[in-house]
Amino acid sequence: MEESVKELTLLLMYLTSWKEDAGFAEARRTWKRYPFEIINELTDEDLVSGSLRSKSVYLTDEGVKLAEQLAKKYLNKEI
């Protein structure tokens, strides 16, 4: 998979995410409306996590940090 496609998908997932109470902490959740092969790669890299049967995934702390760095790279601004 082309790295920029994966990066932009993670950035879009972050930009369309919402904060949700996960019981023990607040987490960012987003819909899985992206190609599953990209979601699988992001899961393998521990940037997102969630059930295979769920329609949404959680962004991990590492995923949020990387998405914020990608916003600087692609959007030239902090989010």
N, C-alpha and C positions, 0 to 999 in steps of 0.2 A: 504494500500500500504506500502511495506517495506520502511522505512525511507532512507536507503542507496541508493535504486534505485531512489528515488525522488531527493536526493542530487546529485547523479552522473548525472542525467538527466539535472538538473539545471547547473551543471558544464559544461557539454557538450554543452548546449545551449549557455553559455557564451563564451566558447572557439571557437565556430563556428559563433559567432555574428559579426556584423559589425557596425560601427558608422554611423549614418544617421542624417541629419538635420531634426528635427521635427518642424521647423518653429520658435519655441520659445526657443529651446535649442537643444543640440546634444543628441541623444538617441542611445541605443544599440538595434539592431533588429536581430532576428534570425528566421530561418524556423521552422515550426511546424511539423517536421518529426519524432515526438516521439509519444508514445501512448497518446491518448486524455485524458484518465483518469488521467494520470500524469500531463498533461498540465492544466486540470481542477483544480486539487489540487493546483498547483502552482499559478493559477489565484485566487483561493479562498483565498490563503495566501498572496495575493497582491505582489507576486514576479515577475509575468509577467502580461502583459495586452495586449489586442487587440480585434479586431472584430472576431466574430465567423466565418465569411465568408472569412476572410483574410488567406493567406497561411503563414503568419509570425506573430510574436508577438514582443512586446517591453519588454525588461527587465526593471523592475522598479529600482529605486535607491536602494531599499532594496534588490532586487534580485541580483544586481551587487555586493553589499557589501557581501552578503552571498556567492555568487559564488567565490569571492576572498578569503574568509575564507575557503571555501571548497577546493580550490586549495592548500592552505597550509596543510590542513588535508590529502587530498588524494595524492597530487603530491609532497608534502614537499617542495614547493617553492612559492614565491610570483609572481603574474602575474599583 
